[in-house]
């Protein structure tokens, strides 16, 4: 509750809204007690015990180096929250803090599931498909990978998409510079046989300009490519919004056009609202960890909580463990 740009004052209303929406939900608010206590003292959910303060004396700052945070801030709110998951005191750890520190701490404390070589960061982004979103991974956890890593990312992403959407066979693709079979580097081309020989609903390649448009549910890449793609998309959206604002402010005629266009613009803003897609999952660990945007407001933060609840309810860890245990058994029998 202490990390991120907005901190506990913004996140607590999101927690309260989530508790109102889920009768079986309870929350451990991890952080400095002298900060959290005054904010929660008058909350009915705090008085009833559905919100419990778990004391942590340190905070991982956004500019802390991951290894430094791991070694030197063992009583940070981030570390204590992840410890709660490992101890079975919580089903999921959620943080809006330093992504590198969160990943390093989660890997160190929770470890990866048997059979999984590396965890990956996965989130959903808006698309023009009927479903309205597509899952993209890896988003920066793994810069240098092998075809086997990409294949495992695809399996984990497919499971996550299935849990969230209810689709038993989500469509999976590899991000590439073209859709033709001969396109791409050795990494991408080397991953294709693994994808084609699996039970995944593999449909081929997706080019970056098809992320919003292609009929695909999960797009897989290495962390370097995925992070660049995500940040490029975010920057493009910001530029379009700013350019629209500038255009509508040019003169009286354009300002009148803005008023007339307002219903359409509001609908577009609602469809593309990044707050509705907040909440990236750290897949492949022995516990659920969800990363919220550092600048999340209460709407964004609540959406990340909703994703956390769904992952717990759908038993994503058990499904992932069984999936990779089955794969290991099949390899042993071959």
SULUR-V927587 format. One record per backbone hydrogen bond with DSSP energy under -1.0 kcal/mol. CO is the residue of the C=O (numbers start at 1). NH is the residue of the N-H. If there is no record, write none. Layout:
# SULUR-V927587
co->CO nh->NH
co->CO nh->NH
This chain:
# SULUR-V927587
co->7 nh->10
co->7 nh->11
co->8 nh->12
co->11 nh->15
co->12 nh->16
co->13 nh->17
co->14 nh->18
co->15 nh->19
co->16 nh->20
co->17 nh->21
co->18 nh->22
co->22 nh->25
co->27 nh->52
co->29 nh->54
co->31 nh->56
co->32 nh->35
co->32 nh->36
co->33 nh->37
co->36 nh->40
co->37 nh->41
co->40 nh->43
co->43 nh->47
co->44 nh->48
co->45 nh->50
co->45 nh->51
co->50 nh->27
co->52 nh->29
co->54 nh->31
co->58 nh->77
co->61 nh->64
co->65 nh->69
co->66 nh->70
co->67 nh->71
co->68 nh->72
co->69 nh->73
co->73 nh->76
co->75 nh->58
co->76 nh->80
co->77 nh->81
co->78 nh->82
co->79 nh->83
co->80 nh->84
co->81 nh->85
co->82 nh->86
co->83 nh->87
co->84 nh->89
co->84 nh->90
co->85 nh->88
co->93 nh->290
co->95 nh->292
co->98 nh->102
co->99 nh->103
co->100 nh->104
co->101 nh->105
co->102 nh->106
co->103 nh->107
co->104 nh->108
co->105 nh->109
co->106 nh->110
co->111 nh->286
co->113 nh->116
co->120 nh->283
co->122 nh->281
co->123 nh->136
co->125 nh->134
co->132 nh->127
co->134 nh->125
co->135 nh->219
co->136 nh->123
co->137 nh->221
co->142 nh->223
co->146 nh->150
co->147 nh->151
co->148 nh->152
co->149 nh->153
co->150 nh->154
co->151 nh->155
co->152 nh->156
co->153 nh->157
co->154 nh->158
co->155 nh->159
co->156 nh->160
co->157 nh->161
co->158 nh->162
co->159 nh->163
co->160 nh->164
co->161 nh->165
co->162 nh->166
co->171 nh->217
co->171 nh->218
co->172 nh->203
co->173 nh->220
co->174 nh->206
co->180 nh->183
co->185 nh->189
co->186 nh->190
co->188 nh->192
co->191 nh->195
co->192 nh->196
co->193 nh->197
co->195 nh->198
co->200 nh->202
co->201 nh->172
co->204 nh->174
co->206 nh->176
co->207 nh->210
co->208 nh->211
co->210 nh->214
co->212 nh->128
co->214 nh->216
co->217 nh->135
co->218 nh->173
co->219 nh->137
co->220 nh->175
co->222 nh->226
co->223 nh->227
co->224 nh->228
co->225 nh->229
co->226 nh->230
co->227 nh->231
co->228 nh->232
co->229 nh->233
co->230 nh->234
co->231 nh->235
co->232 nh->236
co->233 nh->237
co->234 nh->238
co->235 nh->239
co->236 nh->240
co->237 nh->241
co->238 nh->242
co->239 nh->243
co->240 nh->244
co->241 nh->245
co->242 nh->246
co->243 nh->247
co->244 nh->248
co->245 nh->249
co->247 nh->250
co->251 nh->255
co->252 nh->256
co->253 nh->257
co->254 nh->258
co->255 nh->259
co->256 nh->260
co->257 nh->261
co->261 nh->265
co->262 nh->266
co->263 nh->267
co->264 nh->268
co->265 nh->269
co->266 nh->270
co->267 nh->271
co->268 nh->272
co->273 nh->276
co->274 nh->277
co->280 nh->291
co->281 nh->122
co->281 nh->283
co->283 nh->120
co->284 nh->113
co->288 nh->93
co->289 nh->282
co->290 nh->95
co->291 nh->280
co->293 nh->296
co->294 nh->5
co->297 nh->301
co->298 nh->302
co->299 nh->303
co->300 nh->304
co->301 nh->305
co->302 nh->306
co->303 nh->307
co->304 nh->308
co->305 nh->309
co->306 nh->310
co->307 nh->311
co->308 nh->312
co->309 nh->313
co->310 nh->314
co->311 nh->316
co->312 nh->315
co->315 nh->319
co->316 nh->320
co->317 nh->321
co->318 nh->322
co->319 nh->323
co->320 nh->324
co->321 nh->325
co->322 nh->326
co->323 nh->327
co->324 nh->328
co->325 nh->329
co->326 nh->330
co->327 nh->331
co->328 nh->332
co->329 nh->333
